[in-house]
Every structure is written in C-alpha cells, then in structure tokens.
Amino acid sequence: MSLAAKLAQGITQLGITLPPQTQQRLLDYLALLQKWNKVYNLTAVREAPKMVSHHLLDCLAVVSHVSAATILDVGSGAGLPGIPLALALPRTQVTLLDSGHKKAAFLRQAAIELELANVEVVCERLEVWKPSRRFELVISRALSDLPEFATLAGHLVAPGGELAAMKGVYPHEELAQLPAGYRLKRVVPLTIPGVRGARHLALIERT
C-alpha cells in the first residue's frame, strides 16, 4: 500500500475528513522530516510507513477532541502534534515551542516550505518564556508527566482553556498527583490505525 493510500485509509478510520491537498501536504511534511532526520536526528521512527501511523495518524487522532482558536504545542520537537494539527485545522493559530535550536530551525523551514500561514515558531525554554498572550489549548505529546506539565505550562492557558496531554496507558497515578488548581476534565481513549498499545488524550482545566 502506498503512503498516500495508508494515510487516506487511516484518516477515514479516525472518522475525520481532510481534503486531498491537505493529505498531500501531510506527506510533504513527512518527506521533509525524513530529509532533515538524516542530519538532525529529529525522530527515532525512520521508516515512512511507520511515520504515517505513529506520527501523522497518532497526532490527527486528537483533531475530533480539540476545538480552539489558538493552540500551543509545548516541546514540539519535530513538530508533533503541532504541524499535523495546523494542517488539519487551518483556521487555528498554532504556536510551536521548543528550546532546541536545531529543532526550531527545522520547524521554521517546515512552516515556510509547507506554506503554513497559521504557524509561529518560538525557540525558548518553557519555564522562562513569557508570551504576550495565553492560549485556548496547550498540548504536549512527549513533554513530561501530568503534574509537571500542569506546573510548567498551566500559566499559559487562557481562562476557560485546557491543557491536553497525549499519553500511552491511562495515567491513573499522574492524575492523582495533579497540583492544586487543576482538575481532570476527561480522558479520551484513542484508537490509532496501525499503532498497537493504549493511547489516551487527557484534558485538564484550571479550577
């Protein structure tokens, strides 16, 4: 099965709809990631078919469960989940935050080559970054455990907004240790085509 067919089939299985040109741009992003990965080691997943399932579809699985005008992707790394979300949600302003200069360089180049007008890249450490505005959704795929995520990134959430953490198994222990001022809104179980093992999206709000 071609990468395009694998992606299209996975998107259908996720129950979302993306126009053909968006699906092509997702594959263009993957090609760019593979190219830069040879030099910058942005991701341990190197096989293109696995990248479709473990990167693109894994990130796109949250699209149905988030609705925000502004999204901050904390510890964006190779642009996951921020770039797939920016492509899938073109009306949403997405900020990619990463402290690594090489990763930020890749993110900036990806935003240029993919013509992502709704993406901003910030190279800064989370604990010292002081943006002029807060975000409706602050999401992370691989930053840290939930208590640390809330402590480090909670101040960046706009009133009425949410923290969203992409996790593997249901994070029982982490949820029990959330700091004061935060509470679980819900945990959404995710089924990712081509990915074995549990996946969950934890949505947390400030009280």
Sequence and secondary structure as in RCSB ss.txt:
>XXXX:A:sequence
MSLAAKLAQGITQLGITLPPQTQQRLLDYLALLQKWNKVYNLTAVREAPKMVSHHLLDCLAVVSHVSAATILDVG
SGAGLPGIPLALALPRTQVTLLDSGHKKAAFLRQAAIELELANVEVVCERLEVWKPSRRFELVISRALSDLPEFA
TLAGHLVAPGGELAAMKGVYPHEELAQLPAGYRLKRVVPLTIPGVRGARHLALIERT
>XXXX:A:secstr
  HHHHHHHHHHHHT    HHHHHHHHHHHHHHHHHHHHH   S   HHHHIIIIIIHHHTTGGG   SEEEEET
 TTTTTHHHHHHH TTSEEEEEES HHHHHHHHHHHHHTT TTEEEEES TTT   SS EEEEEESSS  HHHHH
HHHGGGEEEEEEEEEEESS  HHHHHT  TTEEEEEEEEE  TT  S EEEEEEEE 
